[in-house]
């Protein structure tokens, strides 16, 4: 499935008197790989949560593909069918094998066991871990666990992949491999990828960047009908 077009228009998220995102507008075209940068507390994680329907904006609109994400009352299906998540902490289940962890989104989607197993092995091959399919997460290095997390995020063939500081706990060698895998995911599957990171290496792999300062977009907005770039 091709990547989703993402449109954010005048998105604000406030928690009481605290405004975390302030009038953010941008467009991400299908299949783009976007670097979302900014200091800690700038609103990067909140923005990813809004795009992935883990939270709802206080005001403004978010469209992913044909879905008005800001209007979803029951977003679980949207997350299952459209979005893949990769977090800094991989969130693998320690008592499940590598293959079983990758299969989890497919279990929720009702995919038959044989197809789940085939798909998991295929994805583990893409991330270079086909020979570790029966290992437990505790038997893997940090970089390997993050590669498993990427495979799991791709299991449901998402149109949008959201990664929040995916290399924050990794050394430079492991980080480089993770970036290359995210680029490969876009190239192989046509997935739209948005990665939030402090890692300067990200800019070398991204098509372009979005930069947040104190909840406002200061660079990188597109003029695709989603408002002007914030000053």
N, C-alpha and C positions, 0 to 999 in steps of 0.2 A: 504494500500500500504506500503511495507517495506521501511525503511529509505534509504536515498541515501548515496552512497560513495562519499566523497569529497576529491579531490586531488588538492592541490595548488603547483605549480612548479615555483620557482624563481620569485615570485610575487613582483613587485616593484610598488609603487604609489608615484609619485612626483607631486607637484603643483608648477610649476616654479622651483626655485632653492631649494625648501623645499622638502626633501625626507621623507615621512610619513611612508612608509613601504619599507624595504630594503632587497630584495632577500629572501623572506619568502617561505619556502617549508614545507609541511606536508601532511599527509594522515589521514582522519577520516573514520573509517569503518562504514558500515550501522548499525544504531541503537546505536551507541556510544553516551554518554553524556559527552561533553568536557567542561572543565572550561578554559576560555580564560582570563588570568589575566595580569596585568601590570598597572603601574601608569597612571594618567591622561596625555594624550598626547603621549602615547606609541604606538598608532595606532590601538587599539582594535576596535573602532567604524568604522574606515576606512576599516578594514579587513572584518567586518561583512557586510558592504555595498557592498564590492566587491563580497563576496560570494553570496549575495542576488541579485546581478545585479542592485543595485541602483547606482553603479559607475563602471568604467572600469579601470583595471590596466594599468599603463604606459607600463609595460612589464611583461612577464611571462604568465602563463596559469592557469585557474581555471576550473576544471571539476566537475560537480555535477550530479551524476547519469550518464546518457548518454549525457549530455548537456555540450558543450564547452561554458561556461558562458562568457568568455572573448571575444568571437566572436559574441555574440548576438547583432544584430542591432535593434531589436524590442523585448526587454526583458519582456514586460508586461505579455505575456502568460506564460512564464517561472515562473514569480513571482506568478501569479495567481494559477498555477497548481502544483508547486513544493515547494514553500517556504512559511512559516508562520513567521511573525515578531511580537516580543513583545518588546516594548520600555520602558524606565524608566517612561516617561510620557505616560500614557495609550492611549491617542489620541482617546478616545471615543467621539462620537458625542453627545453633551449634550441634543439635542432636540429629540433624538431617545431613545426608551426604551432599556433596557438591551438586550432583545431578538432581537430587530431590529439591534442593533450594532453587535451582533454575526452573524446575517444573512448577513451582508454586503458583505463578500467575495462570498457568494453563489448567491447573486443577480448579481454580476459581471460575475459569471460563468453561468448564465442562468438557475439556478435550480428553479423548480416550487415552488410556495409559500407554499403549504402544506408540501413539503419535507424540505424546508428551516426551517419552524417552528418546525418540528419534530426534525431535526438535532440540532437546537439551544437549544431546551429544553433538549435534551440528553446531550449535552456538558455542559450546565449550571448545570445539575445534577452531572456531573463528578467533577465540581469545587465547588459543594455545594451551588449553588445559584438558583436552579430550582424554588424556591418560590419567587424569586425577578425578574422574567422574565419581568414583566410589569413596574418595577421601572425605573426611570430615573437615569442616572449616578450621578447626584447631590445628590441623596438620599442615595448613598452608601458611605462606608468608603473607604480610599485609598487602603487598602488591597483587598476589594471587587471589586473595579474598576479594579485592576490589574488582579484579577482572571477572570473577564469578558474579559479582553484583551487576556488572555491565551486561553479562550474558542473561541474567535473570530479567533485567530491565527490557531487554530486546525480545524476550520470549513471546510476548503477546503481539509482536510486530507493531509497535506503537507508531503513530504518526508524529508524535512529539516526545523527545527525550529531554528530561530536565535533570541536570546534574549539579548538586550543591557541594562545592568544595571537594570534588572527588579525589583530589591528590593531596589534601591538606595534611594527611598523616603518613605520606609516603616520601621516600628519598627521591633524588633527581632521576635516577635510572628508572625506577618504577613509575614515576610521574610521567616521564616521556612515553613509556609504553601505554599507559592509560590514555594519554592524549591521542596517540596514534590509533587506538582502538575506537575512540569516539569519532575520529575522522573517518575511519573505515566503516563505522556504522552508518554514517551519512552517505558514504560512497556506495556501499553495498545495498542498502535498503532504502535510500532516498529520504531518510528520517530527518526531520527538522530537529536541530540540537541547540539547546541553550544551556551554557555552562557558567555557573557563578564561581569565581575563583580570585584569590590574591596572586596566583602563580603567573609570573610574567611570561612563562613559556606558552601560556594559552594564546597570547596574541599572535604567535607564530603560526598557529594552526587554524585560527578563526577566520571567517570571511570578513567580519567586522565586529565592532564592539559597541556595547551599551554601557555607559558609565553613570553610576548613581553617587550623589553627594547629599547626605542628609535627607534622603528620601526623594530627591528631585533628579530627573534625568538631565545630565549636563552635556552629554554627547552621544551621538549614535542613532538618534531617532530618524525614521524614514518619513518621507513626505507622502507615503501611500494613503493619504486620506485620514490619518490618525492624529492630526494636530501638528503643531510646530514644535521644533526642538526647544527644550527648556533652556533658559539663559542661566 
